[in-house]
């Protein structure tokens, strides 16, 4: 049942940790009180306030996983690799189809009357300025990924497209070219490579984030439910959502967030270590990566304790400033005209190839579709509880239409510009100048090799390392805030000691996975946790529409 709420009723019925609606909104009439199942008190001088079942099961399983991975790295590595290959090979169609559903839902809501619903009630005002909001959206969403793949992915797709298609002994394609490849045509290979890259960093991943964020925001700020994944399923499960069905949903959200985040932290640590070795001859090995993750985790703890308003927002704005300066440098010092014209050409290529790239059936580009796209969608989905909940927390006061346009289009456009500048410059160095250094370098080194062909390379490469590290920190502390909210039963003001615990756990998981199989194990855990959560999100699409239909519209 739902009840009409106005601003006066909202003030009188504020649930702990969640602001009540400001203006007309339809609160869900439930006897559940946020935190009622929590265990709270002081133990060993530390305050705790956590959901007993969700926290206990999540923490115990994660600690057991870390111990097992560190104790038996040789035995678990082939298990991780086999799990990743099986999931992406057999369920690629499922991940691709699900991502298409999320895009269509978001576009439909933008043009529908439901877009007039305001998050937090009809009179709610935004908590953050556009500048602060965009900075947090972008830094939390895919900052580390853009640093790692900004050069390497366009170059990889260009090189595989340029190489054309090849057949293995089984008669199936053995190349990694997207779609049909380009076969020695540099211009076509560039267009196809950039279209494939934008496909992985544009509308589809941000639609995944937007679906989770919108659902959480509506059911928390408009319906008065806890800010946890289980709240989305109230229209389907009713009061049972507070029992074991809801516990399972929140526990899966914790696992997905932890392992999706650990994957990104692992990529960031790998790139930062490679960059330090490239610039300062620091050994590029596991010891350096472990020390780097440990040091960054300690720095992240300071930001975690400071909270969203101080720690996360300030670091996000710092990173956006540095990233913007590095982007401008590459645009004006690199092939400027090619970048500026390429931005529009790449967008056109993306639109042209989008139907074929998003098609889940009847394709022959198995390596690209399974090794790149299926992995990416599973990775984005495993990240979605973390990014979605964080976006929900900072988006109160926006209309649904404003929210979706911003979350879908603004980061996508920035991603296109970033990939065009960095990836396009690397491709231009190969095609125009004959420089093969980027093409032949390891993925984690390609950014620094590309910058090495431009002026002030030592300075810009150092800035690149700093960006990776600060993105690492913002992802870690944002993830800690989100996981703490889930395991605290939806409270957004739980004791800071719990955030510290989860920040440490994130770093430990990243170390364990890197030592237990490297990037392969990271990818395997992202895919395996993304699978059950894909099912949860598809069911959640129905709940979003049903929830919005009951809300008053301006």
N, C-alpha and C positions, 0 to 999 in steps of 0.2 A: 504494500500500500504506500501511497505517496500523499503528502500533504502540502498545501500551498503555504509558502513562507514569505513574509515580508521582512524588511530590515529590522523591525522591532522584535519580531519573533526570533530572527536570526541571532540578535544580541543576547536573547535570553536562553538560547539553546546551543551555545557554542560548544562543540565537542573539543576535548583537550587535544591540542596539537594541530587542529584544522580550523582555519578561519571560517566563520559562518557566512552564508550568502549575504551579499550587500544588495538589497532590493529583491524583487520577486524571483523566486526559484522554487522548484519542487523537491523539498526534502523527502527522503525515504523514511517512512515511519517504522523504525526498528527499535527494539529494546536494547540492542547491543550498544555498549559504551566503549569508546576507544580505550584500549589498555586494560579492559576488564579481566582478560586472561593472562595478564602480565605478572611476572615475578619481579618485585621491586624491593629494594632495601639497600643496606650497606654490608659488603663483604670484604674483609681485609682492608678496610679503609676506603674502598671504592664504591661509588653509587652505581647501582644497576637498575634497569627498568626494561625488561625484555619479555617477549612472548616465549614462554617456556618450551613449548613443543617445536615451534619453527626454529628458534635459535639453537636449541639443543641438538636436534637432528641435523641441521645444516652444519653446525660447527663440528660435530663428531664425524660426519661423513667426510668433510673437507680435510680435517686433520688426519684421518685414516688414509685418505687418498695421497696426501703429501708424504706421509711416512712410507707408504708402499712404493711410491714413485722414486723416492730418494734411496730406499733400501735395495730395490731391484730394477735399476735403470736399464740393464741389458735385456731383461725379460719383458718389461712393459713397452719398450720401443716398438717392436714388431706388432704388438697388440694395438697400439695407437695408430700405427700406419695402416694396418688392415681395416680398422674401424673407419678411418677417414675415407679410404678408397671405396669400401663397400657402400657407405652412405651416399657419397657423391655420385657413384656410378649407378646405383639402383634407384635413388630417390631424387635425382636431379630435376625430373619433371615436376615433382611435388613442390620443391623449393621455388622453382621458377613460376609455376602457376600461382602459388600463394602470394608471391611478391606482386604479380600482376593484379591480383584481387585488391591488395592494399592500395595500389596506385589508383585504380578505378574508384574505390570507395572515397578516397580523399578528393579526387577531382569532382565526383558527384556531390559531395557535401559542400564544396566551394560554390557551386552554381545553384544549389538547392536553397529553399527558404530556411533550412536548418542552420545555414551559415550565419544567420542573424543572432543565434543564441550566444550570450556572453558568459565566459568562464568566470564563475564566482558570483553570479547574479546580475540582473539587468543594470544595476548602478555601480558595479565593481570598477575600480580604477586600476591601471597597471602598477605593479610594484617596482618595475625597473624601466629606465629609459630605453628607447630603441637601441642606442649604442651598446649599453650594458647587456641588453637582452640578446642582441645578435652575437655579441662576443661570447657569451656563455653558451648559446646554441652551437656555435661553430667549434669552440674549443672542446666542449664535452663530446660533440658528435663524432668527429673523425679527424682531429688534429694530427695525432700520431700517424694515422694512415696516409694522410696527404703528404707528410714529410717522407715517409718510407716509399710510397708508390708514385709520388708526383713526377718523378723522372723514370723510374724503372718500369711502370706499367705501360705508359705510351710507347716506350722504346721496345718493350717485350712484344706488344701486339704489332707494332710496326715491323719488327724484324721477322716475326713468324708469318705475317701477311706477305711481306716482301719475298720470303723464301718459297711461297707457294704451297701447294698441297702435295703430300706424299702418302703412299699406301704401304702398310706393313704386310707381313707374310700372311696374315689372316684376311687380307683384303679390305681391312678397315683403315681409315686415315690415322697416320701416326704423327702428323704435325700438330702444332698448337695454334694454327691460324684461326681467327674468328670467321665464321660463315664460310665463304668459298675462297678466302685468301685473295691475294692480288698479283702474284706471279711476276716478279721483277719490274713492276710498275710502281715507282717510288711515290708518285702523287696519289694513286689509288690506295697504296699501302698506308700512307699517312692518314688519309681520310678514314679508312676502315679502322686503323689502330686507334685513332682519337675517338671515333664513335663508340668503339668497344669500351674504351676507358671511361668515357662520360656515362655510358650505360651503367657502369659499376659504381659511379660516384654521384649520380644525379637523382632523378625523381624516385627511383625504386628504393634505395636505402632510406631516403628521407621520408618516404611514405610509410615505411615500416616504423620508424621512430614516431612519426606523427600520429599513427593509429594508437600506439600505446600511450603516448603523452596525452592525447585528447581524451581517451577513455578514462585514464586516471584523474585528469583534471575535472571532468564533468562529474564523475561519481564521488569525488572528494569535495570539491569546492561548491558544487551545485546541489548534490544529493546528501552531503553531510556524512559520508562514509569514510573509513580510514584510508589513508593514502598508501594502499597496498594493492597488489594485483588481484587479490580475491574479490575486492569490491566491485570490479568490472562485471563479475558474474552473478551479482545479486538478481538481475532480472531473470536469470535462468535457474539458479539454485535456491533463491529465496533465503530464508534464515539458515539453511544448511551451509551457506557459505562461511559461517562462523565456526563450523566443525571441521572434520577431517578433510572433506573436499577442498575447503579453502586453505587448510594447512598445506596440502600437497601442492596447490597452485603457488603459494608463496615460497615453499621450499624449492620448487623448480625454478622460480624467479631468482632466488639466491644463487643456485648453481649456475644458471645461464649467465647471470651478471658476473659472477666471479671468474668463470672460465673464458667468457667473451672478453672481459677486461684483461685477464692475464695474457690472452693472445696478443692484444694490442701492446701491453707493456713489454712483452717479449720481443715484438718487432722493434719497439722503440729502443730497448736496451741493446739489441743486436746492431741497430744503425748507429746509435751513439758510440758504442764500443768501436765499431769500424771507423767512424769519423775521428775518434781520438787516436786510433792507430795511424790513420791516414795523415793527420796533421802533426802529431807529437810522437809518433813511433811507440805509443803505449801498446803493450801486447794485446792482440785481438784474440782473447781466449775466454774460457768459462770463468776463470778467476776474476778477470776484469769485469765481466758482465755481472757476476754475483756482487762484487764490491759496488758497482754502479747502481744496481737495483737496491742494495741495502742503503746506500747513501741517499738516493732519491726518495726512498720510502721514509727515511728519517726526516727529510725536509718536508715531505707531504704531511707528516704528522702535525707539523706546526700550522699548516693551512687548514687541516681537518679541524683542529681545536678552535681555530678562528671563526669557522662557520662560513655559510654561503655569502653573506653580505660583505664580509671583509676578505677572507682568504680566497675563496673560489672566484668571486667577481674581479678582484684586483689582479689575480694571476691571469685570468682569462683576458682581461683588457691589456695587460702587459704583453701577453703572447700575440694577441691580435695586432698590436702595434708593431712588434718585431716582424711578424709574418707579413704585414702590409709593406713594411720597408724593404724586406727581402724580395717581395714580389715586384715592387716598383723598380728595384735595382736590376733584376733580371729583365724586366720589360724594356728599360731604357738603355741598358748596357748590352743586352743581347740583340737578337734580330727583331728590332722594334716593329717594323712594318709587317713582318711575317706574323708576329704575335697578335697585333691588333686586327689584321685582316683574318688571321687564322681563327680568332675567337668566333666570328660569325660563320666562317666556313665549317668549323668543327660542330657548331650548334646545328647547322643545316645537315651535316653528315649524320649526326646523332638522330635527328628527326627522321631522316631517310631510312636509316638502318634499324631504327627502334623496333618496328614490327617483327623483323626477322630475328633480332637479338633476343626479344622477349618471347619468341615462340618456343614452347616447351616440347614440341613433338616433331618428328619427321626430319631431324637434322643429322648431319654427318660430322660436325665439328665436335667430336666427343671430348677431346682433351680440353678445348677451350670451354665448352659448356659445363663440363663436370669439374675440371680442375680449377677454373676461375669463377664462373658465374654461380654454380651451386655452392661452392665454398663461401663465396662472398655473401650470398643471401643468408646462409646458415649463420655466418659470423655476425652480420648485421642484426639478425633476429636474436641471437644470443646476447648481443649488446642492448637490445631494445628495452628490457626492463630498467636497466641503468640509465640510459639516455632518456627514455620516455619519462621516467619518474622525475629525473632532474629537470627536463623541459617543463613538465607539469608544474613543478614547484616554483618556477620562475615566470610562468605565463598567466597567472591569475589577472583578470581584468581585460583580457583580449577577447574579441569576438571569435567565434569558430572560423569564420571566413578569413579574418585577419590572421589568425593563428596558423591556419593551413597554408595560406599564400606565403607567409613568412617562412614557415618551417620547410615547405617544399621548394619554393622558388629561390629565395635569397641564398641559402647555402649551396643549392645546385649551381646557380650562376657563378658564385665564387669558386666552386670546384672546377667549373669549366675554364674559367680564367686562369686558375692555378695550373691545371694540367696543360693548358695551351702554352703558358709561359715556360714552365719548367720542362715538360715533356717535349713541347714543340722546339725549344731551344736545343735539346739533346738530339732530336731527329735532324734538325737543321745542321748541327755540327757533323753528323754522319753523311747526310745527302749533299750538303753544300760545300763542306770543307774537307770531306773525306776522313774525318777523325773517327776512329773506331773504338776509342777508349771506353766510352760509356757503354756501347753495345757489348763489349767483351768483359766488363767489370761485373763483380758480384752485385746482386740486387741492392744490398745494404750500402754499397759504396758508390752507386751510380750518381746520386745527388752530388757528392763531393767531387767526383771526376768531372761532371758537367760544369760545376762552379769553377773547377780548376782551369778551364779554358777561358774564363772571363777575368777582367781586372779585379784586383783586391781579393783574390781567391782565398787567402788565408783568413781574412776578416769575415767574408761571407760564409765560409765553411764553419768557422767558429760560431757565427750566429745561427747557422743551421743546427749545430749540436745543441746550443742553448735552447732553441725552439723545441727540439725533440725532448729535452729534459723537462722543460716547463710544461709542455703538453702532457708528458708522463705524470707530472705532479698534479695537474688539474684533473686528469682522468682518474688518478688514484684517490684524490680527496673527494671528488664528486661521487665516485663509486662507493666510497666509504659511507658518505651521507645517505645514499640511496639504500644500500644493504642494511644499514643500521635502522632506517625507517621501517623496512620490511620486517626485520627480526625484532623490532620493538612494538609490533602489533599496530603499526600505522602512526605512531607518534613521531612528530617531526622535531621534538625538543627533548629527546632522550639524553641521558648522561653522556658526556664526551668520551668517557673511558671506553664505551662500546664502539665508537667510531675509530678510536685508536686501535682496538683489537682487530677490526676488519681491515684497516689500512695495512697493518702488519701481515695479516693473512694473505692479502692480495699480492704483496711482494714475495712472500714465501711460496705461493702457488706458482708465480712466474718463474722463480728460481728452480723449483722442483721440476716443472715441465721442460725448461731449457736443459737441465742436467739429465732428464729422463728421456731425451729424444729430440731436443732442439725444436725448430719451428714446426716439424712434422707433428710432434705431440701437441703443440699449441693449437694447430689447425684441427687436429682430431677432436680435441675436447670442445672447441668452439662449435664444430659441426654436430657432435653428439648431443650437446645441450641445446643446440638450436632446433633440433628435430621435434622434441615434445612441445617446445614452446611455440613452434609454428602452428601446431594444432590448437593450442590455447588461444593464439591471436586470431585465427580464423573464426573460432567460436565467438571471440570477443567483438568481432565486426558487427554481429547481430545485436549485441548488447549496446554498442555505441549508438546505433540508429534508434533503438528502442528508448534509450535514455534521453537522447536529444529530442525525440518527438514529444516527450512529456514536458519539456522545458518551455517557459514563456519566451517569446521572441520580440525583439524591438520592432 
